[in-house]
Protein backbone atom coordinates (compact mmCIF):
# COMPACT_ATOMS: atom_id res chain seq x y z
CA UNK A 1 0.00 0.00 0.00
CA UNK A 2 1.18 3.51 -0.76
CA UNK A 3 2.12 4.73 2.69
CA UNK A 4 1.80 8.52 2.64
CA UNK A 5 -1.35 8.61 0.54
CA UNK A 6 -3.19 5.85 2.39
CA UNK A 7 -6.14 5.93 3.16
CA UNK A 8 -6.95 8.75 0.70
CA UNK A 9 -5.88 6.63 -2.26
CA UNK A 10 -8.49 4.26 -3.68
CA UNK A 11 -7.23 0.63 -3.62
CA UNK A 12 -7.52 0.36 -7.42
CA UNK A 13 -5.02 3.22 -7.86
CA UNK A 14 -2.61 1.57 -5.47
CA UNK A 15 -2.82 -1.68 -7.46
CA UNK A 16 -2.35 0.16 -10.76
CA UNK A 17 0.66 2.06 -9.38
CA UNK A 18 2.31 -1.18 -8.30
CA UNK A 19 1.67 -2.66 -11.74
CA UNK A 20 3.26 0.35 -13.49
CA UNK A 21 6.30 0.23 -11.22
CA UNK A 22 6.70 -3.52 -11.63
CA UNK A 23 6.57 -3.22 -15.43
CA UNK A 24 9.14 -0.41 -15.34
CA UNK A 25 11.41 -2.45 -13.07
CA UNK A 26 11.03 -5.58 -15.22
CA UNK A 27 11.98 -3.62 -18.35
CA UNK A 28 14.72 -1.57 -16.70
CA UNK A 29 13.01 1.69 -17.72
CA UNK A 30 12.88 4.88 -15.69
CA UNK A 31 9.77 7.04 -15.38
CA UNK A 32 9.48 10.83 -15.36
CA UNK A 33 6.51 13.10 -14.64
CA UNK A 34 5.65 16.65 -15.73
CA UNK A 35 2.67 17.88 -13.74
CA UNK A 36 0.62 21.01 -13.51
CA UNK A 37 -2.91 20.54 -12.12
CA UNK A 38 -1.95 17.45 -10.11
CA UNK A 39 0.81 19.38 -8.36
CA UNK A 40 3.22 16.46 -8.04
CA UNK A 41 0.70 13.84 -6.88
CA UNK A 42 1.73 11.40 -9.62
CA UNK A 43 5.41 11.70 -8.67
CA UNK A 44 4.49 11.29 -5.02
CA UNK A 45 2.45 8.20 -5.80
CA UNK A 46 5.22 6.62 -7.87
CA UNK A 47 7.76 7.20 -5.10
CA UNK A 48 5.54 6.05 -2.24
CA UNK A 49 5.72 2.32 -3.02
CA UNK A 50 8.66 0.73 -1.18
CA UNK A 51 11.27 -1.10 -3.27
CA UNK A 52 10.66 0.67 -6.58
CA UNK A 53 12.86 3.74 -6.33
CA UNK A 54 15.07 2.62 -9.23
CA UNK A 55 12.07 2.93 -11.59
CA UNK A 56 11.54 6.67 -11.03
CA UNK A 57 13.99 9.33 -12.20
CA UNK A 58 12.36 12.67 -11.43
CA UNK A 59 9.24 14.77 -11.41
CA UNK A 60 8.70 18.29 -12.66
CA UNK A 61 5.93 20.37 -11.08
CA UNK A 62 5.35 23.23 -13.49
CA UNK A 63 2.28 25.15 -12.44
CA UNK A 64 3.01 28.43 -14.24
CA UNK A 65 3.71 29.13 -17.88
CA UNK A 66 7.16 30.36 -16.89
CA UNK A 67 7.94 27.08 -15.13
CA UNK A 68 6.75 25.06 -18.13
CA UNK A 69 9.02 27.14 -20.34
CA UNK A 70 12.07 27.29 -18.06
CA UNK A 71 12.09 23.71 -16.73
CA UNK A 72 10.62 21.78 -19.66
CA UNK A 73 11.42 24.01 -22.63
CA UNK A 74 7.80 24.46 -23.64
CA UNK A 75 7.94 27.27 -26.21
CA UNK A 76 6.21 30.46 -25.02
CA UNK A 77 4.57 30.62 -28.46
CA UNK A 78 2.81 27.30 -27.73
CA UNK A 79 1.58 28.60 -24.38
CA UNK A 80 0.39 31.91 -25.84
CA UNK A 81 -1.22 30.44 -28.95
CA UNK A 82 -2.77 27.27 -27.51
CA UNK A 83 -2.76 27.89 -23.76
CA UNK A 84 -1.20 25.91 -20.93
CA UNK A 85 -4.20 23.56 -20.91
CA UNK A 86 -3.99 22.18 -24.43
CA UNK A 87 -2.82 19.24 -26.48
CA UNK A 88 0.19 21.22 -27.73
CA UNK A 89 1.27 22.13 -24.19
CA UNK A 90 0.87 18.57 -22.89
CA UNK A 91 2.91 17.14 -25.77
CA UNK A 92 5.66 19.72 -25.28
CA UNK A 93 5.69 19.07 -21.53
CA UNK A 94 6.11 15.31 -21.95
CA UNK A 95 8.79 15.64 -24.61
CA UNK A 96 10.61 18.31 -22.58
CA UNK A 97 10.57 16.13 -19.46
CA UNK A 98 11.97 13.22 -21.43
CA UNK A 99 14.73 15.39 -22.93
CA UNK A 100 15.67 16.81 -19.51
CA UNK A 101 15.92 13.54 -17.62
CA UNK A 102 17.35 10.04 -17.61
CA UNK A 103 13.88 8.58 -18.09
CA UNK A 104 12.60 6.47 -20.94
CA UNK A 105 8.92 7.31 -20.40
CA UNK A 106 7.52 10.71 -19.44
CA UNK A 107 3.92 11.49 -18.53
CA UNK A 108 2.58 15.06 -18.60
CA UNK A 109 -0.66 16.33 -17.05
CA UNK A 110 -2.15 19.80 -17.50
CA UNK A 111 -5.71 20.84 -16.86
CA UNK A 112 -8.36 22.70 -14.92
CA UNK A 113 -9.45 21.06 -11.69
CA UNK A 114 -12.19 23.64 -11.26
CA UNK A 115 -14.15 25.71 -13.73
CA UNK A 116 -13.89 29.45 -14.13
CA UNK A 117 -16.47 30.73 -16.65
CA UNK A 118 -14.99 34.25 -16.37
CA UNK A 119 -11.80 32.93 -17.98
CA UNK A 120 -13.54 30.34 -20.20
CA UNK A 121 -12.03 27.44 -18.20
CA UNK A 122 -13.88 24.13 -18.24
CA UNK A 123 -13.67 22.39 -14.88
CA UNK A 124 -12.36 18.86 -15.29
CA UNK A 125 -10.71 19.43 -18.69
CA UNK A 126 -7.34 17.68 -18.54
CA UNK A 127 -4.77 16.98 -21.25
CA UNK A 128 -2.30 14.11 -20.89
CA UNK A 129 0.75 13.19 -22.97
CA UNK A 130 2.96 10.13 -22.71
CA UNK A 131 6.36 10.20 -24.39
CA UNK A 132 8.68 7.24 -24.82
CA UNK A 133 12.19 7.43 -26.21
CA UNK A 134 12.24 6.66 -29.94
CA UNK A 135 8.44 6.46 -30.29
CA UNK A 136 5.58 8.84 -31.06
CA UNK A 137 4.14 10.81 -28.16
CA UNK A 138 0.54 9.94 -27.26
CA UNK A 139 -2.10 12.48 -26.24
CA UNK A 140 -5.38 12.03 -24.40
CA UNK A 141 -8.01 14.63 -23.56
CA UNK A 142 -10.46 13.99 -20.73
CA UNK A 143 -13.57 15.90 -19.68
CA UNK A 144 -14.18 14.76 -16.10
CA UNK A 145 -16.68 17.54 -15.46
CA UNK A 146 -16.68 20.15 -12.73
CA UNK A 147 -16.62 17.45 -10.02
CA UNK A 148 -14.21 19.19 -7.68
CA UNK A 149 -10.46 19.49 -7.32
CA UNK A 150 -9.82 16.24 -5.44
CA UNK A 151 -11.94 14.07 -7.74
CA UNK A 152 -10.37 15.53 -10.90
CA UNK A 153 -6.90 14.92 -9.49
CA UNK A 154 -7.67 11.30 -8.54
CA UNK A 155 -9.27 10.64 -11.95
CA UNK A 156 -6.19 12.18 -13.59
CA UNK A 157 -3.89 9.85 -11.66
CA UNK A 158 -5.76 6.84 -13.00
CA UNK A 159 -5.59 8.02 -16.62
CA UNK A 160 -1.89 8.88 -16.23
CA UNK A 161 -1.02 5.48 -14.77
CA UNK A 162 -2.94 3.68 -17.52
CA UNK A 163 -1.10 5.71 -20.17
CA UNK A 164 2.24 4.87 -18.55
CA UNK A 165 1.32 1.21 -18.53
CA UNK A 166 0.40 1.36 -22.23
CA UNK A 167 3.76 2.95 -23.05
CA UNK A 168 5.59 0.39 -20.91
CA UNK A 169 3.85 -2.41 -22.78
CA UNK A 170 4.96 -1.00 -26.12
CA UNK A 171 1.77 0.68 -27.36
CA UNK A 172 2.63 2.98 -30.28
C-alpha positions in Angstrom: 0.0 0.0 0.0 1.2 3.5 -0.8 2.1 4.7 2.7 1.8 8.5 2.6 -1.4 8.6 0.5 -3.2 5.9 2.4 -6.1 5.9 3.2 -6.9 8.8 0.7 -5.9 6.6 -2.3 -8.5 4.3 -3.7 -7.2 0.6 -3.6 -7.5 0.4 -7.4 -5.0 3.2 -7.9 -2.6 1.6 -5.5 -2.8 -1.7 -7.5 -2.4 0.2 -10.8 0.7 2.1 -9.4 2.3 -1.2 -8.3 1.7 -2.7 -11.7 3.3 0.3 -13.5 6.3 0.2 -11.2 6.7 -3.5 -11.6 6.6 -3.2 -15.4 9.1 -0.4 -15.3 11.4 -2.4 -13.1 11.0 -5.6 -15.2 12.0 -3.6 -18.3 14.7 -1.6 -16.7 13.0 1.7 -17.7 12.9 4.9 -15.7 9.8 7.0 -15.4 9.5 10.8 -15.4 6.5 13.1 -14.6 5.7 16.6 -15.7 2.7 17.9 -13.7 0.6 21.0 -13.5 -2.9 20.5 -12.1 -2.0 17.4 -10.1 0.8 19.4 -8.4 3.2 16.5 -8.0 0.7 13.8 -6.9 1.7 11.4 -9.6 5.4 11.7 -8.7 4.5 11.3 -5.0 2.5 8.2 -5.8 5.2 6.6 -7.9 7.8 7.2 -5.1 5.5 6.1 -2.2 5.7 2.3 -3.0 8.7 0.7 -1.2 11.3 -1.1 -3.3 10.7 0.7 -6.6 12.9 3.7 -6.3 15.1 2.6 -9.2 12.1 2.9 -11.6 11.5 6.7 -11.0 14.0 9.3 -12.2 12.4 12.7 -11.4 9.2 14.8 -11.4 8.7 18.3 -12.7 5.9 20.4 -11.1 5.4 23.2 -13.5 2.3 25.1 -12.4 3.0 28.4 -14.2 3.7 29.1 -17.9 7.2 30.4 -16.9 7.9 27.1 -15.1 6.7 25.1 -18.1 9.0 27.1 -20.3 12.1 27.3 -18.1 12.1 23.7 -16.7 10.6 21.8 -19.7 11.4 24.0 -22.6 7.8 24.5 -23.6 7.9 27.3 -26.2 6.2 30.5 -25.0 4.6 30.6 -28.5 2.8 27.3 -27.7 1.6 28.6 -24.4 0.4 31.9 -25.8 -1.2 30.4 -29.0 -2.8 27.3 -27.5 -2.8 27.9 -23.8 -1.2 25.9 -20.9 -4.2 23.6 -20.9 -4.0 22.2 -24.4 -2.8 19.2 -26.5 0.2 21.2 -27.7 1.3 22.1 -24.2 0.9 18.6 -22.9 2.9 17.1 -25.8 5.7 19.7 -25.3 5.7 19.1 -21.5 6.1 15.3 -21.9 8.8 15.6 -24.6 10.6 18.3 -22.6 10.6 16.1 -19.5 12.0 13.2 -21.4 14.7 15.4 -22.9 15.7 16.8 -19.5 15.9 13.5 -17.6 17.4 10.0 -17.6 13.9 8.6 -18.1 12.6 6.5 -20.9 8.9 7.3 -20.4 7.5 10.7 -19.4 3.9 11.5 -18.5 2.6 15.1 -18.6 -0.7 16.3 -17.1 -2.1 19.8 -17.5 -5.7 20.8 -16.9 -8.4 22.7 -14.9 -9.4 21.1 -11.7 -12.2 23.6 -11.3 -14.1 25.7 -13.7 -13.9 29.5 -14.1 -16.5 30.7 -16.6 -15.0 34.2 -16.4 -11.8 32.9 -18.0 -13.5 30.3 -20.2 -12.0 27.4 -18.2 -13.9 24.1 -18.2 -13.7 22.4 -14.9 -12.4 18.9 -15.3 -10.7 19.4 -18.7 -7.3 17.7 -18.5 -4.8 17.0 -21.2 -2.3 14.1 -20.9 0.7 13.2 -23.0 3.0 10.1 -22.7 6.4 10.2 -24.4 8.7 7.2 -24.8 12.2 7.4 -26.2 12.2 6.7 -29.9 8.4 6.5 -30.3 5.6 8.8 -31.1 4.1 10.8 -28.2 0.5 9.9 -27.3 -2.1 12.5 -26.2 -5.4 12.0 -24.4 -8.0 14.6 -23.6 -10.5 14.0 -20.7 -13.6 15.9 -19.7 -14.2 14.8 -16.1 -16.7 17.5 -15.5 -16.7 20.1 -12.7 -16.6 17.4 -10.0 -14.2 19.2 -7.7 -10.5 19.5 -7.3 -9.8 16.2 -5.4 -11.9 14.1 -7.7 -10.4 15.5 -10.9 -6.9 14.9 -9.5 -7.7 11.3 -8.5 -9.3 10.6 -11.9 -6.2 12.2 -13.6 -3.9 9.8 -11.7 -5.8 6.8 -13.0 -5.6 8.0 -16.6 -1.9 8.9 -16.2 -1.0 5.5 -14.8 -2.9 3.7 -17.5 -1.1 5.7 -20.2 2.2 4.9 -18.6 1.3 1.2 -18.5 0.4 1.4 -22.2 3.8 2.9 -23.1 5.6 0.4 -20.9 3.8 -2.4 -22.8 5.0 -1.0 -26.1 1.8 0.7 -27.4 2.6 3.0 -30.3 
